[in-house]
Amino acid sequence: MIGDFRDLIKKSNNFNPPDNLYGDILAHIKKEEKKKRLFLSIFPTIGFSILAISGFYYSFSIFITSEFYFYLKLIFSDGDAILKYWQDSVVLLGESVPVLGVLSLLISVVALIFFIKYITEIIKINNYKLNYGHI
């Protein structure tokens, strides 16, 4: 049995791997890391798209229930009074803006745009071809 190991070691010393083996291994590892990065960046994009949708519904409900909606509606129904008292109207609209609703919508939409841009850059850099939604 020990002789078999010696023969195996002698044969393995004569074996030389191909010259491009190291480069192929590194290229495959780099390709897998890029796929992993793309796969992991899809989850925040899905999360922020859900957040953007819920932020839109939240902002819409806040706009409807706040006084801002009624003042904004007044602009389109009675434009002459708004033009006559435009300074008071601007202050009134500024005070009644639902800041939390606008802020939540703005943050979620900006984050969604950022992650979509990030994914498209990864796809463009790595030359992925999208076929029916599969990468």
N, CA, C and O atoms as a GROMACS GRO file, in nm:
protein
  540
    1MET      N    1   0.081  -0.118   0.000
    1MET     CA    2   0.000   0.000   0.000
    1MET      C    3   0.087   0.126   0.000
    1MET      O    4   0.054   0.224  -0.067
    2ILE      N    5   0.198   0.123   0.075
    2ILE     CA    6   0.288   0.237   0.078
    2ILE      C    7   0.353   0.256  -0.060
    2ILE      O    8   0.378   0.369  -0.102
    3GLY      N    9   0.378   0.148  -0.127
    3GLY     CA   10   0.436   0.157  -0.261
    3GLY      C   11   0.340   0.225  -0.358
    3GLY      O   12   0.384   0.296  -0.448
    4ASP      N   13   0.210   0.203  -0.340
    4ASP     CA   14   0.112   0.269  -0.427
    4ASP      C   15   0.116   0.421  -0.408
    4ASP      O   16   0.104   0.497  -0.503
    5PHE      N   17   0.134   0.461  -0.284
    5PHE     CA   18   0.142   0.605  -0.258
    5PHE      C   19   0.268   0.666  -0.317
    5PHE      O   20   0.266   0.778  -0.369
    6ARG      N   21   0.377   0.590  -0.310
    6ARG     CA   22   0.502   0.641  -0.367
    6ARG      C   23   0.488   0.657  -0.518
    6ARG      O   24   0.533   0.756  -0.576
    7ASP      N   25   0.425   0.558  -0.581
    7ASP     CA   26   0.404   0.567  -0.726
    7ASP      C   27   0.314   0.686  -0.761
    7ASP      O   28   0.336   0.756  -0.860
    8LEU      N   29   0.213   0.707  -0.679
    8LEU     CA   30   0.121   0.820  -0.701
    8LEU      C   31   0.193   0.953  -0.688
    8LEU      O   32   0.170   1.045  -0.767
    9ILE      N   33   0.281   0.964  -0.589
    9ILE     CA   34   0.356   1.087  -0.568
    9ILE      C   35   0.454   1.110  -0.683
    9ILE      O   36   0.470   1.223  -0.729
   10LYS      N   37   0.518   1.004  -0.730
   10LYS     CA   38   0.611   1.019  -0.842
   10LYS      C   39   0.537   1.063  -0.968
   10LYS      O   40   0.586   1.147  -1.044
   11LYS      N   41   0.418   1.006  -0.989
   11LYS     CA   42   0.340   1.045  -1.107
   11LYS      C   43   0.287   1.188  -1.095
   11LYS      O   44   0.280   1.261  -1.194
   12SER      N   45   0.251   1.228  -0.973
   12SER     CA   46   0.199   1.363  -0.955
   12SER      C   47   0.308   1.468  -0.971
   12SER      O   48   0.279   1.582  -1.009
   13ASN      N   49   0.433   1.434  -0.942
   13ASN     CA   50   0.542   1.529  -0.961
   13ASN      C   51   0.568   1.555  -1.109
   13ASN      O   52   0.618   1.661  -1.147
   14ASN      N   53   0.534   1.458  -1.193
   14ASN     CA   54   0.555   1.474  -1.337
   14ASN      C   55   0.437   1.547  -1.403
   14ASN      O   56   0.446   1.586  -1.519
   15PHE      N   57   0.330   1.564  -1.331
   15PHE     CA   58   0.211   1.628  -1.388
   15PHE      C   59   0.225   1.780  -1.379
   15PHE      O   60   0.248   1.834  -1.271
   16ASN      N   61   0.210   1.845  -1.490
   16ASN     CA   62   0.213   1.991  -1.495
   16ASN      C   63   0.076   2.039  -1.541
   16ASN      O   64   0.027   1.997  -1.646
   17PRO      N   65   0.013   2.127  -1.463
   17PRO     CA   66  -0.118   2.177  -1.504
   17PRO      C   67  -0.106   2.269  -1.625
   17PRO      O   68   0.001   2.323  -1.652
   18PRO      N   69  -0.215   2.286  -1.697
   18PRO     CA   70  -0.210   2.376  -1.813
   18PRO      C   71  -0.175   2.519  -1.769
   18PRO      O   72  -0.200   2.559  -1.656
   19ASP      N   73  -0.118   2.593  -1.860
   19ASP     CA   74  -0.073   2.729  -1.828
   19ASP      C   75  -0.189   2.823  -1.797
   19ASP      O   76  -0.174   2.914  -1.715
   20ASN      N   77  -0.303   2.803  -1.859
   20ASN     CA   78  -0.415   2.894  -1.840
   20ASN      C   79  -0.509   2.851  -1.726
   20ASN      O   80  -0.614   2.912  -1.708
   21LEU      N   81  -0.472   2.749  -1.651
   21LEU     CA   82  -0.559   2.699  -1.545
   21LEU      C   83  -0.580   2.804  -1.436
   21LEU      O   84  -0.693   2.826  -1.392
   22TYR      N   85  -0.475   2.868  -1.392
   22TYR     CA   86  -0.484   2.968  -1.286
   22TYR      C   87  -0.571   3.085  -1.330
   22TYR      O   88  -0.655   3.132  -1.253
   23GLY      N   89  -0.551   3.132  -1.450
   23GLY     CA   90  -0.632   3.243  -1.502
   23GLY      C   91  -0.778   3.205  -1.517
   23GLY      O   92  -0.867   3.286  -1.489
   24ASP      N   93  -0.804   3.082  -1.562
   24ASP     CA   94  -0.943   3.036  -1.576
   24ASP      C   95  -1.013   3.027  -1.441
   24ASP      O   96  -1.130   3.062  -1.429
   25ILE      N   97  -0.941   2.980  -1.341
   25ILE     CA   98  -0.999   2.969  -1.206
   25ILE      C   99  -1.033   3.108  -1.152
   25ILE      O  100  -1.142   3.129  -1.099
   26LEU      N  101  -0.941   3.202  -1.167
   26LEU     CA  102  -0.967   3.339  -1.119
   26LEU      C  103  -1.080   3.406  -1.196
   26LEU      O  104  -1.160   3.479  -1.138
   27ALA      N  105  -1.087   3.382  -1.327
   27ALA     CA  106  -1.196   3.440  -1.406
   27ALA      C  107  -1.331   3.382  -1.364
   27ALA      O  108  -1.430   3.455  -1.358
   28HIS      N  109  -1.335   3.254  -1.335
   28HIS     CA  110  -1.460   3.192  -1.290
   28HIS      C  111  -1.501   3.245  -1.152
   28HIS      O  112  -1.619   3.269  -1.128
   29ILE      N  113  -1.405   3.262  -1.063
   29ILE     CA  114  -1.436   3.315  -0.930
   29ILE      C  115  -1.489   3.458  -0.943
   29ILE      O  116  -1.586   3.494  -0.876
   30LYS      N  117  -1.426   3.541  -1.029
   30LYS     CA  118  -1.470   3.677  -1.048
   30LYS      C  119  -1.611   3.681  -1.108
   30LYS      O  120  -1.693   3.765  -1.070
   31LYS      N  121  -1.640   3.591  -1.201
   31LYS     CA  122  -1.772   3.584  -1.262
   31LYS      C  123  -1.878   3.548  -1.158
   31LYS      O  124  -1.986   3.605  -1.157
   32GLU      N  125  -1.846   3.453  -1.072
   32GLU     CA  126  -1.941   3.414  -0.968
   32GLU      C  127  -1.963   3.525  -0.867
   32GLU      O  128  -2.074   3.543  -0.818
   33GLU      N  129  -1.859   3.601  -0.835
   33GLU     CA  130  -1.874   3.715  -0.744
   33GLU      C  131  -1.964   3.823  -0.804
   33GLU      O  132  -2.043   3.885  -0.733
   34LYS      N  133  -1.952   3.845  -0.934
   34LYS     CA  134  -2.037   3.944  -1.001
   34LYS      C  135  -2.182   3.899  -1.001
   34LYS      O  136  -2.273   3.980  -0.980
   35LYS      N  137  -2.205   3.770  -1.024
   35LYS     CA  138  -2.342   3.718  -1.019
   35LYS      C  139  -2.399   3.733  -0.879
   35LYS      O  140  -2.516   3.767  -0.863
   36LYS      N  141  -2.318   3.706  -0.779
   36LYS     CA  142  -2.363   3.718  -0.641
   36LYS      C  143  -2.396   3.863  -0.608
   36LYS      O  144  -2.496   3.890  -0.541
   37ARG      N  145  -2.312   3.956  -0.653
   37ARG     CA  146  -2.337   4.098  -0.628
   37ARG      C  147  -2.468   4.143  -0.694
   37ARG      O  148  -2.545   4.218  -0.635
   38LEU      N  149  -2.492   4.097  -0.816
   38LEU     CA  150  -2.616   4.131  -0.885
   38LEU      C  151  -2.735   4.070  -0.813
   38LEU      O  152  -2.837   4.137  -0.794
   39PHE      N  153  -2.722   3.945  -0.772
   39PHE     CA  154  -2.832   3.877  -0.702
   39PHE      C  155  -2.863   3.946  -0.570
   39PHE      O  156  -2.980   3.962  -0.535
   40LEU      N  157  -2.761   3.986  -0.496
   40LEU     CA  158  -2.783   4.051  -0.367
   40LEU      C  159  -2.834   4.194  -0.382
   40LEU      O  160  -2.898   4.246  -0.290
   41SER      N  161  -2.808   4.259  -0.495
   41SER     CA  162  -2.858   4.395  -0.512
   41SER      C  163  -3.003   4.398  -0.557
   41SER      O  164  -3.066   4.504  -0.555
   42ILE      N  165  -3.056   4.285  -0.598
   42ILE     CA  166  -3.196   4.280  -0.639
   42ILE      C  167  -3.288   4.291  -0.517
   42ILE      O  168  -3.395   4.351  -0.526
   43PHE      N  169  -3.248   4.234  -0.405
   43PHE     CA  170  -3.333   4.238  -0.285
   43PHE      C  171  -3.359   4.379  -0.233
   43PHE      O  172  -3.474   4.412  -0.204
   44PRO      N  173  -3.257   4.466  -0.221
   44PRO     CA  174  -3.289   4.603  -0.179
   44PRO      C  175  -3.376   4.677  -0.280
   44PRO      O  176  -3.459   4.760  -0.243
   45THR      N  177  -3.358   4.646  -0.408
   45THR     CA  178  -3.441   4.711  -0.509
   45THR      C  179  -3.586   4.671  -0.493
   45THR      O  180  -3.675   4.756  -0.504
   46ILE      N  181  -3.611   4.545  -0.469
   46ILE     CA  182  -3.749   4.499  -0.447
   46ILE      C  183  -3.804   4.563  -0.319
   46ILE      O  184  -3.919   4.607  -0.316
   47GLY      N  185  -3.723   4.568  -0.215
   47GLY     CA  186  -3.767   4.628  -0.090
   47GLY      C  187  -3.800   4.776  -0.105
   47GLY      O  188  -3.902   4.823  -0.054
   48PHE      N  189  -3.713   4.849  -0.175
   48PHE     CA  190  -3.740   4.992  -0.192
   48PHE      C  191  -3.854   5.018  -0.290
   48PHE      O  192  -3.920   5.121  -0.281
   49SER      N  193  -3.879   4.927  -0.383
   49SER     CA  194  -3.996   4.946  -0.469
   49SER      C  195  -4.124   4.924  -0.389
   49SER      O  196  -4.222   4.997  -0.408
   50ILE      N  197  -4.124   4.827  -0.300
   50ILE     CA  198  -4.240   4.809  -0.211
   50ILE      C  199  -4.254   4.931  -0.120
   50ILE      O  200  -4.366   4.978  -0.096
   51LEU      N  201  -4.142   4.982  -0.070
   51LEU     CA  202  -4.145   5.101   0.013
   51LEU      C  203  -4.196   5.223  -0.064
   51LEU      O  204  -4.270   5.305  -0.010
   52ALA      N  205  -4.157   5.234  -0.191
   52ALA     CA  206  -4.204   5.347  -0.272
   52ALA      C  207  -4.354   5.338  -0.296
   52ALA      O  208  -4.424   5.439  -0.292
   53ILE      N  209  -4.403   5.217  -0.320
   53ILE     CA  210  -4.548   5.200  -0.341
   53ILE      C  211  -4.624   5.233  -0.213
   53ILE      O  212  -4.724   5.305  -0.217
   54SER      N  213  -4.576   5.181  -0.101
   54SER     CA  214  -4.645   5.210   0.026
   54SER      C  215  -4.629   5.358   0.063
   54SER      O  216  -4.721   5.417   0.120
   55GLY      N  217  -4.515   5.417   0.031
   55GLY     CA  218  -4.497   5.560   0.055
   55GLY      C  219  -4.590   5.645  -0.030
   55GLY      O  220  -4.639   5.748   0.014
   56PHE      N  221  -4.614   5.599  -0.154
   56PHE     CA  222  -4.708   5.670  -0.239
   56PHE      C  223  -4.849   5.663  -0.182
   56PHE      O  224  -4.919   5.764  -0.177
   57TYR      N  225  -4.891   5.544  -0.138
   57TYR     CA  226  -5.025   5.531  -0.080
   57TYR      C  227  -5.037   5.611   0.050
   57TYR      O  228  -5.140   5.673   0.075
   58TYR      N  229  -4.933   5.610   0.131
   58TYR     CA  230  -4.934   5.687   0.255
   58TYR      C  231  -4.944   5.836   0.224
   58TYR      O  232  -5.024   5.908   0.285
   59SER      N  233  -4.862   5.883   0.131
   59SER     CA  234  -4.863   6.025   0.096
   59SER      C  235  -4.998   6.064   0.037
   59SER      O  236  -5.050   6.172   0.066
   60PHE      N  237  -5.054   5.978  -0.046
   60PHE     CA  238  -5.184   6.007  -0.106
   60PHE      C  239  -5.292   6.018   0.001
   60PHE      O  240  -5.375   6.108  -0.004
   61SER      N  241  -5.291   5.926   0.098
   61SER     CA  242  -5.392   5.932   0.203
   61SER      C  243  -5.372   6.054   0.293
   61SER      O  244  -5.470   6.114   0.338
   62ILE      N  245  -5.247   6.091   0.319
   62ILE     CA  246  -5.219   6.210   0.399
   62ILE      C  247  -5.263   6.336   0.324
   62ILE      O  248  -5.320   6.427   0.384
   63PHE      N  249  -5.236   6.342   0.194
   63PHE     CA  250  -5.279   6.457   0.116
   63PHE      C  251  -5.431   6.472   0.115
   63PHE      O  252  -5.484   6.583   0.124
   64ILE      N  253  -5.501   6.360   0.105
   64ILE     CA  254  -5.647   6.365   0.101
   64ILE      C  255  -5.704   6.408   0.236
   64ILE      O  256  -5.797   6.488   0.240
   65THR      N  257  -5.649   6.356   0.345
   65THR     CA  258  -5.704   6.387   0.477
   65THR      C  259  -5.656   6.520   0.534
   65THR      O  260  -5.718   6.574   0.626
   66SER      N  261  -5.548   6.574   0.480
   66SER     CA  262  -5.498   6.701   0.535
   66SER      C  263  -5.572   6.819   0.471
   66SER      O  264  -5.646   6.802   0.374
   67GLU      N  265  -5.551   6.934   0.527
   67GLU     CA  266  -5.612   7.055   0.474
   67GLU      C  267  -5.544   7.099   0.345
   67GLU      O  268  -5.599   7.179   0.269
   68PHE      N  269  -5.425   7.048   0.319
   68PHE     CA  270  -5.352   7.084   0.198
   68PHE      C  271  -5.433   7.053   0.073
   68PHE      O  272  -5.433   7.130  -0.023
   69TYR      N  273  -5.502   6.941   0.074
   69TYR     CA  274  -5.583   6.900  -0.041
   69TYR      C  275  -5.693   7.002  -0.068
   69TYR      O  276  -5.717   7.037  -0.184
   70PHE      N  277  -5.758   7.051   0.035
   70PHE     CA  278  -5.867   7.147   0.017
   70PHE      C  279  -5.815   7.282  -0.032
   70PHE      O  280  -5.878   7.347  -0.115
   71TYR      N  281  -5.699   7.323   0.020
   71TYR     CA  282  -5.641   7.449  -0.026
   71TYR      C  283  -5.592   7.438  -0.169
   71TYR      O  284  -5.602   7.532  -0.248
   72LEU      N  285  -5.538   7.323  -0.202
   72LEU     CA  286  -5.494   7.300  -0.339
   72LEU      C  287  -5.613   7.296  -0.435
   72LEU      O  288  -5.604   7.345  -0.548
   73LYS      N  289  -5.722   7.239  -0.389
   73LYS     CA  290  -5.844   7.236  -0.469
   73LYS      C  291  -5.900   7.377  -0.488
   73LYS      O  292  -5.960   7.407  -0.591
   74LEU      N  293  -5.880   7.462  -0.391
   74LEU     CA  294  -5.927   7.600  -0.399
   74LEU      C  295  -5.856   7.677  -0.509
   74LEU      O  296  -5.914   7.765  -0.572
   75ILE      N  297  -5.729   7.643  -0.533
   75ILE     CA  298  -5.653   7.710  -0.639
   75ILE      C  299  -5.722   7.690  -0.774
   75ILE      O  300  -5.731   7.783  -0.854
   76PHE      N  301  -5.769   7.568  -0.799
   76PHE     CA  302  -5.830   7.538  -0.928
   76PHE      C  303  -5.976   7.581  -0.936
   76PHE      O  304  -6.028   7.603  -1.046
   77SER      N  305  -6.042   7.593  -0.822
   77SER     CA  306  -6.184   7.631  -0.828
   77SER      C  307  -6.204   7.783  -0.823
   77SER      O  308  -6.293   7.835  -0.890
   78ASP      N  309  -6.122   7.853  -0.745
   78ASP     CA  310  -6.138   7.998  -0.732
   78ASP      C  311  -6.003   8.066  -0.749
   78ASP      O  312  -5.941   8.110  -0.652
   79GLY      N  313  -5.958   8.073  -0.872
   79GLY     CA  314  -5.826   8.129  -0.900
   79GLY      C  315  -5.818   8.278  -0.876
   79GLY      O  316  -5.711   8.329  -0.844
   80ASP      N  317  -5.929   8.348  -0.891
   80ASP     CA  318  -5.927   8.494  -0.871
   80ASP      C  319  -5.897   8.530  -0.726
   80ASP      O  320  -5.820   8.623  -0.701
   81ALA      N  321  -5.956   8.458  -0.632
   81ALA     CA  322  -5.930   8.487  -0.491
   81ALA      C  323  -5.786   8.452  -0.454
   81ALA      O  324  -5.724   8.522  -0.374
   82ILE      N  325  -5.734   8.346  -0.512
   82ILE     CA  326  -5.595   8.308  -0.485
   82ILE      C  327  -5.499   8.414  -0.540
   82ILE      O  328  -5.402   8.450  -0.474
   83LEU      N  329  -5.528   8.464  -0.661
   83LEU     CA  330  -5.443   8.570  -0.718
   83LEU      C  331  -5.452   8.699  -0.638
   83LEU      O  332  -5.353   8.772  -0.625
   84LYS      N  333  -5.570   8.727  -0.586
   84LYS     CA  334  -5.588   8.850  -0.508
   84LYS      C  335  -5.512   8.844  -0.375
   84LYS      O  336  -5.448   8.940  -0.334
   85TYR      N  337  -5.519   8.729  -0.310
   85TYR     CA  338  -5.452   8.709  -0.181
   85TYR      C  339  -5.341   8.605  -0.195
   85TYR      O  340  -5.335   8.510  -0.118
   86TRP      N  341  -5.254   8.623  -0.290
   86TRP     CA  342  -5.155   8.521  -0.322
   86TRP      C  343  -5.054   8.501  -0.209
   86TRP      O  344  -5.008   8.389  -0.189
   87GLN      N  345  -5.018   8.605  -0.137
   87GLN     CA  346  -4.920   8.590  -0.028
   87GLN      C  347  -4.978   8.506   0.084
   87GLN      O  348  -4.909   8.417   0.137
   88ASP      N  349  -5.100   8.531   0.121
   88ASP     CA  350  -5.164   8.450   0.225
   88ASP      C  351  -5.185   8.307   0.178
   88ASP      O  352  -5.174   8.213   0.257
   89SER      N  353  -5.215   8.292   0.050
   89SER     CA  354  -5.238   8.158  -0.004
   89SER      C  355  -5.110   8.074  -0.003
   89SER      O  356  -5.113   7.955   0.027
   90VAL      N  357  -4.998   8.137  -0.035
   90VAL     CA  358  -4.870   8.066  -0.035
   90VAL      C  359  -4.834   8.024   0.107
   90VAL      O  360  -4.789   7.911   0.129
   91VAL      N  361  -4.852   8.112   0.202
   91VAL     CA  362  -4.824   8.078   0.342
   91VAL      C  363  -4.916   7.966   0.390
   91VAL      O  364  -4.872   7.874   0.460
   92LEU      N  365  -5.043   7.975   0.353
   92LEU     CA  366  -5.141   7.874   0.393
   92LEU      C  367  -5.105   7.737   0.335
   92LEU      O  368  -5.112   7.636   0.406
   93LEU      N  369  -5.068   7.733   0.209
   93LEU     CA  370  -5.026   7.607   0.148
   93LEU      C  371  -4.898   7.554   0.211
   93LEU      O  372  -4.885   7.434   0.234
   94GLY      N  373  -4.803   7.643   0.240
   94GLY     CA  374  -4.678   7.602   0.302
   94GLY      C  375  -4.696   7.544   0.441
   94GLY      O  376  -4.627   7.451   0.480
   95GLU      N  377  -4.791   7.601   0.517
   95GLU     CA  378  -4.816   7.551   0.652
   95GLU      C  379  -4.892   7.419   0.653
   95GLU      O  380  -4.881   7.341   0.747
   96SER      N  381  -4.969   7.394   0.549
   96SER     CA  382  -5.053   7.275   0.550
   96SER      C  383  -4.994   7.156   0.475
   96SER      O  384  -5.058   7.052   0.464
   97VAL      N  385  -4.872   7.170   0.422
   97VAL     CA  386  -4.808   7.059   0.350
   97VAL      C  387  -4.777   6.947   0.449
   97VAL      O  388  -4.714   6.971   0.551
   98PRO      N  389  -4.821   6.825   0.419
   98PRO     CA  390  -4.786   6.710   0.505
   98PRO      C  391  -4.641   6.669   0.481
   98PRO      O  392  -4.612   6.592   0.389
   99VAL      N  393  -4.552   6.719   0.562
   99VAL     CA  394  -4.409   6.702   0.542
   99VAL      C  395  -4.368   6.555   0.554
   99VAL      O  396  -4.285   6.508   0.476
  100LEU      N  397  -4.425   6.483   0.649
  100LEU     CA  398  -4.388   6.343   0.668
  100LEU      C  399  -4.425   6.259   0.546
  100LEU      O  400  -4.348   6.172   0.505
  101GLY      N  401  -4.540   6.283   0.489
  101GLY     CA  402  -4.581   6.209   0.370
  101GLY      C  403  -4.492   6.238   0.251
  101GLY      O  404  -4.454   6.147   0.178
  102VAL      N  405  -4.459   6.365   0.232
  102VAL     CA  406  -4.372   6.404   0.121
  102VAL      C  407  -4.232   6.348   0.142
  102VAL      O  408  -4.170   6.300   0.047
  103LEU      N  409  -4.183   6.353   0.264
  103LEU     CA  410  -4.049   6.304   0.294
  103LEU      C  411  -4.039   6.153   0.275
  103LEU      O  412  -3.940   6.106   0.218
  104SER      N  413  -4.138   6.078   0.321
  104SER     CA  414  -4.134   5.932   0.303
  104SER      C  415  -4.140   5.894   0.156
  104SER      O  416  -4.070   5.801   0.114
  105LEU      N  417  -4.220   5.963   0.080
  105LEU     CA  418  -4.228   5.935  -0.063
  105LEU      C  419  -4.097   5.972  -0.132
  105LEU      O  420  -4.049   5.896  -0.217
  106LEU      N  421  -4.039   6.083  -0.098
  106LEU     CA  422  -3.915   6.128  -0.160
  106LEU      C  423  -3.799   6.033  -0.130
  106LEU      O  424  -3.723   5.998  -0.220
  107ILE      N  425  -3.786   5.992  -0.005
  107ILE     CA  426  -3.677   5.901   0.032
  107ILE      C  427  -3.690   5.768  -0.038
  107ILE      O  428  -3.592   5.716  -0.090
  108SER      N  429  -3.810   5.712  -0.041
  108SER     CA  430  -3.827   5.581  -0.103
  108SER      C  431  -3.806   5.586  -0.254
  108SER      O  432  -3.750   5.493  -0.311
  109VAL      N  433  -3.850   5.692  -0.319
  109VAL     CA  434  -3.832   5.703  -0.464
  109VAL      C  435  -3.685   5.725  -0.499
  109VAL      O  436  -3.635   5.667  -0.596
  110VAL      N  437  -3.615   5.808  -0.423
  110VAL     CA  438  -3.472   5.832  -0.450
  110VAL      C  439  -3.392   5.704  -0.428
  110VAL      O  440  -3.302   5.673  -0.506
  111ALA      N  441  -3.423   5.629  -0.322
  111ALA     CA  442  -3.352   5.503  -0.298
  111ALA      C  443  -3.382   5.402  -0.407
  111ALA      O  444  -3.293   5.329  -0.450
  112LEU      N  445  -3.505   5.397  -0.453
  112LEU     CA  446  -3.541   5.305  -0.561
  112LEU      C  447  -3.466   5.340  -0.689
  112LEU      O  448  -3.415   5.251  -0.757
  113ILE      N  449  -3.458   5.467  -0.722
  113ILE     CA  450  -3.385   5.510  -0.841
  113ILE      C  451  -3.236   5.476  -0.828
  113ILE      O  452  -3.174   5.433  -0.925
  114PHE      N  453  -3.180   5.494  -0.709
  114PHE     CA  454  -3.039   5.462  -0.686
  114PHE      C  455  -3.012   5.313  -0.710
  114PHE      O  456  -2.916   5.278  -0.779
  115PHE      N  457  -3.096   5.225  -0.654
  115PHE     CA  458  -3.072   5.082  -0.670
  115PHE      C  459  -3.099   5.034  -0.812
  115PHE      O  460  -3.031   4.943  -0.859
  116ILE      N  461  -3.195   5.093  -0.881
  116ILE     CA  462  -3.218   5.056  -1.021
  116ILE      C  463  -3.098   5.098  -1.106
  116ILE      O  464  -3.057   5.024  -1.196
  117LYS      N  465  -3.043   5.215  -1.078
  117LYS     CA  466  -2.923   5.259  -1.149
  117LYS      C  467  -2.806   5.166  -1.120
  117LYS      O  468  -2.729   5.134  -1.210
  118TYR      N  469  -2.792   5.123  -0.995
  118TYR     CA  470  -2.684   5.033  -0.957
  118TYR      C  471  -2.696   4.899  -1.030
  118TYR      O  472  -2.596   4.846  -1.078
  119ILE      N  473  -2.817   4.845  -1.038
  119ILE     CA  474  -2.837   4.718  -1.106
  119ILE      C  475  -2.810   4.731  -1.255
  119ILE      O  476  -2.747   4.644  -1.314
  120THR      N  477  -2.855   4.839  -1.316
  120THR     CA  478  -2.829   4.856  -1.460
  120THR      C  479  -2.680   4.873  -1.489
  120THR      O  480  -2.633   4.829  -1.593
  121GLU      N  481  -2.606   4.938  -1.399
  121GLU     CA  482  -2.461   4.949  -1.417
  121GLU      C  483  -2.395   4.812  -1.406
  121GLU      O  484  -2.304   4.781  -1.483
  122ILE      N  485  -2.439   4.730  -1.312
  122ILE     CA  486  -2.382   4.596  -1.298
  122ILE      C  487  -2.411   4.514  -1.423
  122ILE      O  488  -2.323   4.444  -1.473
  123ILE      N  489  -2.533   4.522  -1.472
  123ILE     CA  490  -2.569   4.446  -1.591
  123ILE      C  491  -2.489   4.496  -1.711
  123ILE      O  492  -2.443   4.416  -1.793
  124LYS      N  493  -2.473   4.628  -1.723
  124LYS     CA  494  -2.399   4.684  -1.837
  124LYS      C  495  -2.252   4.648  -1.830
  124LYS      O  496  -2.192   4.613  -1.932
  125ILE      N  497  -2.192   4.655  -1.712
  125ILE     CA  498  -2.049   4.625  -1.697
  125ILE      C  499  -2.021   4.478  -1.724
  125ILE      O  500  -1.922   4.445  -1.788
  126ASN      N  501  -2.108   4.390  -1.677
  126ASN     CA  502  -2.083   4.248  -1.689
  126ASN      C  503  -2.139   4.187  -1.818
  126ASN      O  504  -2.124   4.068  -1.842
  127ASN      N  505  -2.203   4.269  -1.900
  127ASN     CA  506  -2.259   4.225  -2.027
  127ASN      C  507  -2.354   4.108  -2.012
  127ASN      O  508  -2.351   4.013  -2.090
  128TYR      N  509  -2.438   4.114  -1.909
  128TYR     CA  510  -2.539   4.011  -1.893
  128TYR      C  511  -2.645   4.028  -2.000
  128TYR      O  512  -2.680   4.140  -2.037
  129LYS      N  513  -2.695   3.918  -2.048
  129LYS     CA  514  -2.804   3.922  -2.144
  129LYS      C  515  -2.929   3.872  -2.074
  129LYS      O  516  -2.931   3.762  -2.019
  130LEU      N  517  -3.033   3.953  -2.077
  130LEU     CA  518  -3.157   3.917  -2.012
  130LEU      C  519  -3.247   3.844  -2.111
  130LEU      O  520  -3.284   3.899  -2.215
  131ASN      N  521  -3.282   3.720  -2.080
  131ASN     CA  522  -3.372   3.642  -2.164
  131ASN      C  523  -3.492   3.602  -2.083
  131ASN      O  524  -3.484   3.516  -1.996
  132TYR      N  525  -3.604   3.665  -2.110
  132TYR     CA  526  -3.729   3.633  -2.043
  132TYR      C  527  -3.717   3.644  -1.892
  132TYR      O  528  -3.777   3.565  -1.819
  133GLY      N  529  -3.642   3.739  -1.845
  133GLY     CA  530  -3.630   3.763  -1.702
  133GLY      C  531  -3.522   3.681  -1.635
  133GLY      O  532  -3.496   3.701  -1.516
  134HIS      N  533  -3.457   3.590  -1.705
  134HIS     CA  534  -3.349   3.510  -1.646
  134HIS      C  535  -3.216   3.573  -1.680
  134HIS      O  536  -3.195   3.623  -1.790
  135ILE      N  537  -3.126   3.568  -1.585
  135ILE     CA  538  -2.995   3.628  -1.607
  135ILE      C  539  -2.895   3.517  -1.637
  135ILE      O  540  -2.778   3.545  -1.659
   0.00000   0.00000   0.00000
